[in-house]
Amino acid sequence: MVEGYCVKCKAKRDMKDGKEVAMKGKGGVERRAMKGKCPKCDTTMFRILGKKK
């Protein structure tokens, strides 16, 4: 499980149903991120990941 920050709960939690997605970045560069749901309040959570090695 990937840990992310829930803005609604104001706490770090493990995401449920986490999927890796590509987000638009500056200069047309795609950034990797994890998108999931908060297990407590069901709000959408994001976590930006590092570059692939």
C-alpha angles and dihedrals in degrees: 000000000000121000118227138168119259109211093197096051092033091223141103113254139166110263120236119216091014117185130180112242136175117240127195113255136185116298094018092292116145117229124205118235141164118235123194146130131274109249092217106043102012093235118151112260131196133196120186112222131206127257120286114259 
